[in-house]
Amino acid sequence: MQKETFLSLIIILTLVSFSGINFKIQAQESVLETTPTIVPSENLTTNSSKIITPTFMPIPTVLPINIKYINDKDLKQSLVINEIKGRSICKFVGGCPNVEKNGEVEISIKAAIVTSVADNYLKVKIFDIDYEVDLSRAKTLRYQWTPAQLDDFVVGDVVNVYGFLNQDNRHLIQAETVRNISLQKNVSVLGGIIRNPIDNTFTLLTENSGSVKVFVSDDTKINQAEAMACIMIYPPVNCPRSTSTPITFNDLKDGERAIVRGVWNKDGVTFNADQIIIGNDGRPFFNKKMELEKTQNQNNLEEEIRNQIKILQERIKDIQDQLKMQLF
């Protein structure tokens, strides 16, 4: 009896022992599956010649904000969104009594920064929020509330926007008025063709102001504008319709179109440039037909014809001289 009891105790202890070992193994496997192993970088060794380079996020471009002539009080930013007829909440409850279905959400923005310009379009940023601005029905104004053209706008301008949010895209504004605070009273905008860019000066051939001598300083901002194509998906993505890349005076080419913003000198003939935009971002100026170019092309053709006639006359004279020599 004692022998059987002793054997039973041995069997029980053996089972408990094996059970304990199995439990530890399961617990260890569970820890390995849920807890990653962290190895200090100084202890890492490798037999491979491949070097792993860390990847960094691109540094965002700092916008050149055009605040040269703006008063501090006009740089105070604000963003106000008001629902006019009360429609948004009603969507969640299946409708509200005595509320029209075509409600509107108005938006008022002060001192936003223009980040992109295209045909009938602006992209602006305020409080790190991006909005697209549809200008198809908007009045565009200068600081003094006088009319302005889209061609007068450049990236970095400070603008006030009033309009309504699109019901399907709350980052799209159907603008009613856009007031460009950077277009102060003394700022003029010229559009024309660059001629003879040399030594930080060039002549701008304009349709309305004739030939203007433009002076470029180290503070002049020169940008190359290019149009971009965006694939429209839902939800909307942050995709500008144009880009603006800083360039230097040496990148300006004879014969290309340019928008020049700045101030006239006291002589009323020469012009100091604050900003120069070349390229084509889709705005009207870069795509319209300029009578100036037609006249210039016609003058070039006439000059070429005159040169050809002169060459022919010289050739005829040479032939006549050769004939005279043969006769004598």
C-alpha positions, 0 to 999 in steps of 0.5 A: 500500500505504501509502495503504491502510494509512493508511486502515485506521488511520483507520477503526480509530481512528474505530471506537474513538472511537465505541465510547468515546463509547457506553460513557460514555453507557451508564455515565452512564445506569446511574449515573442509574438507580441513584443518586438525585439529592440536592438540598439543601433550601436550594436548592429553589425552586418556583413553586407556592403549595402548602406541603409540611408534613413528617409526624411519627409520633404521640407515644405516650401516657405511661401514668399508672402507679399506684405511690402506695402501692407499695414499691420492691421490688414494682416490679422487673419480670420476665418468665419463659416456660417450656415445660413438656412440650417441644413447640415444637421437636418441631413442626419435626422432625415429632414427638418420642418420649415427648412428649405432644402437648398441651404447655403454655407457662407465663408469669409476669409481675411488675410489668406495667402495665395498658393496657386493661380490658374484660369478663373482659379486661386488656391489659398491657405489660412491657418494651415487649411487649403481652400480652392477658390472658384472665380467664375462669378467673383469680383476681383478687387484691389486693396482700394476696392477698385477693379483688378484682373486675375493677371494682377495676382501672384503667388504669395499675395494676401487676399480677403475672400467672401463666398459660399462653400460648395455643398459637395466639397467643403474645401471649394469656395464659390467666391463672390468677392476677392480683394487683393490686399497686396495690390496697394495703390502705388503698385502697378502691373505691366504685361509684355514681352522681354527684350534685351535682358542684361545687367539686371535691366530689360525693356518690356514691350507692352500693348498699353504703355509702350516700351518700358525700361525695367530695373531688377534688384536683389529683392525682386522675386522672379518666378517661373509658373507652370500649369499642373493637371490634377486627377479629380478623386473623392475625397478631394486632395491637395493638388494645386493647378499650378506651381511657382518656382523661384528663378534668377535674372539669368533665366529670363529670355529675350522674347518671352512674355512676362508679368511685372509688378512694381512701382514707377520711378518719378520720371514716369518712364522707368519701372522698378520691379518687385516681382516678375512672373514668366511661364504659363500657369493658365491665366489669361495673359499667357494665352491671349493673342497679343497684337504686339506679337503680331506687329513684331512678327510682321516687322521681323518678316519685313526685315527678313525680306529687306535682308534677302533683297539686299543679298540678291542685289549684291549678288547681281552686282557681283555677276555684272562685274564678272561679265564686264571683266570677261568682255575686256 
